[in-house]
Amino acid sequence: MVFDLEDCLELLLDARAEEFSHERVIRLFQFQTWIWYPYGRGHAAIHAGRIAAAAILRKLEKEHRWRGLQGAGGSRRISLAKLQMLSQSDAYRSIFTEFVSSGGGWSNLLFTTPSAHEFDKRIKKRISVYADFVANLIEYRLRAARTLPELPRRSGPTHAIFFNCQLKKKDERTGFNLWQPFRRTAAFIYLIERRGFRMKPFSADDVEFCDHLMYPQISGTQLQRFFCEYQFVADELGDETFCALPQVVQRAEIKIKPFSAEERSIIAAYDERTKKGRSVGSRGRDRDTKLNSL
């Protein structure tokens, strides 16, 4: 089973209709998770889908009116007979087929899907370690692209990493390590962290998880704005490693503040270092040419 990002985005962008009840909210939770685990076969997003699907299936089970529960001796246990009865519901059957059957059934998912607590722990750690630095890189790159257009290389990741490592007193190698896992989703992270879009996945271990799932923190209008601003960032930076939206989205411009005098001094320091590096490299090439000619 592989997470189909393009299909997920088509649904969230209203390019297609739901194929089954509650699909949109499950796919939204998968996408929110994928932002923090964008590489590989989308295992984290697959886990997110299973956890969200299980929460909705539990809700449907609780809402079902079982014969015998009202009278003496009624049992609330979900037996095979009750699962068969639930399978007559289109909503239950479709979600079960898409997220449970495709993963080998409940018994297999029990051993291959992390618990809600462990899932939350991984997401929270990911956000706490990477989010702020990645968002700062995109913010710098946008400001450089908009206010320093005469020097396009300044809006690249290398310059942004130098700039932010100087501000945060970090080693540049650490900066590259923080950036590398999120090359595809960095612009989404910027919008979440700096533009205030409520797109972080809600805690799966919360008792109200299913309610938050069914009624997302971000509205449909805000979600469309999220993608429009993403398109603006992607267009401005022209970074081919960014996730490409599956259809044309009208971009929404973001106001960008100029660099301060202190920030420009850091930029000048980078330019000076680059200039010296070119000079040393040029002398080295000249020396090698002379040696080869002897």
C-alpha positions in Angstrom: 0.0 0.0 0.0 1.4 3.4 -1.0 0.1 6.9 -0.1 -1.2 8.5 -3.3 -0.3 12.2 -2.7 -1.6 13.5 -6.1 -5.0 11.8 -5.6 -5.2 13.2 -2.0 -4.4 16.7 -3.2 -7.0 16.5 -6.0 -9.7 15.8 -3.4 -8.5 18.6 -1.1 -8.4 21.0 -4.0 -12.0 20.0 -5.0 -10.8 18.6 -8.3 -12.7 15.4 -7.6 -15.5 14.3 -5.3 -15.3 12.0 -2.3 -15.4 8.3 -3.2 -16.8 7.3 0.1 -18.2 9.0 3.2 -15.7 10.8 5.4 -12.9 10.4 2.9 -12.1 14.1 2.8 -11.3 14.4 6.6 -9.2 11.2 6.5 -7.2 12.4 3.5 -6.7 15.8 5.2 -5.2 14.1 8.3 -3.0 12.0 6.0 -1.8 15.1 4.1 -1.1 17.0 7.4 1.0 14.0 8.5 2.8 13.7 5.2 4.0 17.3 5.5 6.3 16.1 8.4 7.3 12.8 6.7 7.5 13.6 3.0 9.8 10.9 1.7 9.8 7.2 1.2 6.5 5.4 0.4 4.5 7.6 2.7 4.4 5.2 5.6 3.5 7.9 8.2 0.6 9.1 6.0 -0.6 5.5 5.6 -0.5 5.1 9.4 -2.4 8.3 9.8 -5.0 7.1 7.4 -5.5 3.9 9.4 -5.6 5.7 12.7 -8.2 8.2 11.4 -10.2 5.4 9.8 -10.2 3.4 13.0 -11.5 6.4 14.9 -14.4 6.9 12.5 -15.2 3.2 12.4 -15.4 3.2 16.2 -17.8 6.1 16.0 -20.0 4.3 13.5 -19.9 1.2 15.7 -21.0 3.2 18.8 -23.8 4.8 16.8 -25.2 1.5 15.5 -28.4 0.4 17.3 -27.7 -3.3 18.2 -30.6 -5.5 18.8 -30.3 -7.0 22.2 -28.4 -4.2 23.8 -31.5 -2.7 25.3 -32.6 -5.9 26.9 -31.1 -8.2 29.4 -28.0 -10.0 28.3 -27.1 -7.6 25.5 -23.4 -7.4 24.7 -21.4 -4.4 23.4 -18.6 -6.5 22.1 -18.1 -6.3 18.3 -18.5 -9.9 17.2 -18.0 -11.2 13.7 -21.8 -11.2 13.3 -21.9 -7.5 14.2 -19.1 -6.7 11.8 -21.1 -8.5 9.1 -24.1 -6.4 10.0 -22.0 -3.2 9.9 -20.6 -4.2 6.5 -24.1 -3.6 5.1 -23.5 0.2 5.7 -21.8 1.8 2.7 -19.9 4.2 4.9 -18.5 1.5 7.2 -17.8 -1.0 4.4 -16.0 1.6 2.2 -13.7 2.9 5.0 -13.0 -0.7 6.2 -12.1 -1.8 2.7 -9.8 1.2 1.9 -7.9 1.3 5.1 -8.2 -2.0 7.0 -8.6 -4.7 4.4 -5.9 -3.2 2.2 -3.5 -3.4 5.1 -4.1 -7.1 5.8 -7.1 -6.7 8.3 -7.3 -5.8 11.9 -4.9 -8.5 13.1 -2.1 -7.4 10.8 -2.6 -3.7 11.5 -2.4 -4.4 15.2 1.2 -5.2 14.8 2.2 -2.8 12.0 0.5 0.5 12.9 1.9 2.6 15.8 -0.4 3.3 18.8 -2.0 6.7 18.9 0.3 7.7 21.7 3.4 6.7 19.8 2.1 8.3 16.6 1.6 11.6 18.4 5.1 11.4 20.0 6.8 11.0 16.7 4.9 13.9 15.1 5.5 16.2 18.1 9.3 15.5 18.1 9.5 16.1 14.4 7.8 19.5 14.7 9.8 20.6 17.8 13.1 19.7 16.2 12.6 21.0 12.6 9.7 23.3 12.2 11.2 26.7 13.3 14.4 26.3 11.4 12.8 25.1 8.2 10.2 27.9 8.3 13.0 30.5 8.8 14.8 29.2 5.7 11.7 29.7 3.5 11.1 33.1 5.0 14.6 34.2 4.2 14.4 32.8 0.7 11.2 34.6 0.0 12.6 37.9 1.3 15.7 37.5 -0.8 13.7 36.7 -3.9 11.4 39.7 -3.5 13.9 42.3 -2.2 17.2 41.2 -3.7 16.0 40.2 -7.3 19.3 41.4 -8.8 21.1 38.4 -7.1 18.9 35.4 -7.6 21.3 32.9 -6.0 20.7 34.6 -2.6 17.2 33.1 -2.5 18.7 29.6 -2.7 18.9 27.1 0.2 22.7 27.4 0.7 22.6 31.1 1.3 19.5 30.8 3.5 21.2 28.1 5.6 24.3 30.3 6.1 22.1 33.3 7.0 20.0 31.4 9.6 23.0 29.5 11.1 24.7 32.9 11.7 21.6 34.3 13.4 21.0 31.1 15.5 24.7 30.4 16.1 24.4 26.9 14.5 26.9 24.9 12.6 26.1 25.0 8.9 26.3 21.2 8.6 23.6 21.0 11.2 21.6 23.5 9.2 21.8 21.3 6.1 20.8 18.3 8.1 17.7 20.1 9.4 16.8 21.3 5.9 17.4 18.1 3.9 14.4 16.0 5.1 11.9 18.7 4.2 13.0 20.0 0.8 9.6 18.9 -0.7 7.4 20.3 2.1 9.3 23.3 3.5 6.9 25.8 1.9 4.0 24.1 3.6 5.8 24.3 6.9 6.5 28.0 6.4 2.8 28.6 5.9 1.9 26.7 9.1 4.6 28.2 11.3 4.7 31.8 9.9 1.3 32.4 8.3 -0.8 30.7 11.0 -2.6 28.1 9.0 -4.0 25.4 11.3 -2.6 22.4 9.5 -0.8 20.5 12.2 -2.3 17.1 12.7 -4.4 16.9 15.8 -3.4 14.6 18.6 -4.6 11.0 17.8 -4.5 10.1 21.5 -6.9 12.8 22.5 -10.3 11.6 23.7 -11.9 14.1 21.3 -9.8 13.0 18.3 -12.7 11.8 16.2 -14.6 15.0 16.8 -11.6 17.1 15.7 -11.2 14.8 12.7 -14.8 15.2 11.6 -14.7 19.0 12.2 -11.2 20.2 11.2 -9.6 23.3 12.7 -9.1 24.7 9.2 -12.2 25.6 7.2 -12.6 24.8 3.5 -12.0 28.4 2.6 -8.9 28.6 4.7 -7.6 25.4 3.1 -8.0 26.8 -0.4 -6.1 29.9 0.8 -3.4 27.7 2.1 -2.8 26.2 -1.3 -3.0 29.6 -3.0 -0.3 31.0 -0.8 1.7 27.8 -1.3 1.5 28.4 -5.1 2.8 31.9 -4.6 5.8 30.7 -2.6 6.6 27.9 -5.1 6.4 30.4 -8.0 8.6 33.0 -6.3 11.3 30.5 -5.4 11.1 28.3 -8.5 12.4 25.3 -6.5 11.9 22.1 -8.4 12.2 20.0 -5.3 9.0 21.5 -3.9 5.8 19.4 -4.1 3.9 20.3 -7.3 0.2 20.7 -7.0 -1.8 18.5 -9.4 -3.7 21.4 -10.9 -3.3 25.1 -11.5 -4.1 27.1 -8.4 -4.5 30.8 -8.4 -1.7 32.2 -6.3 -2.3 34.6 -3.4 0.5 37.1 -2.8 2.1 37.4 0.6 3.6 40.7 1.9 7.3 40.3 2.5 9.3 42.6 4.8 12.7 43.9 3.7 16.0 43.1 5.4 17.3 45.1 8.3 20.7 46.7 8.5 21.9 43.8 10.7 20.6 41.2 8.4 22.2 42.9 5.4 25.6 42.7 7.2 25.2 39.0 7.4 24.4 38.8 3.7 27.5 40.9 3.0 29.6 38.5 5.1 28.4 35.6 3.0 29.2 37.5 -0.2 32.7 38.2 1.1 33.3 34.6 2.1 32.1 33.4 -1.3 34.4 35.9 -3.0 37.4 34.7 -1.1 36.5 31.1 -1.8 36.4 31.9 -5.6 39.7 33.6 -5.3 41.4 30.7 -3.5 39.8 28.3 -6.0 41.1 30.4 -9.0 44.6 30.4 -7.6 44.5 26.7 -7.1 43.4 26.1 -10.7 46.1 28.4 -12.0 48.7 26.4 -10.0 47.4 23.1 -11.3 47.5 24.4 -14.9 51.2 25.5 -14.5 52.2 22.1 -13.0 50.4 20.2 -15.8 52.2 22.3 -18.4 55.7 21.3 -17.0 
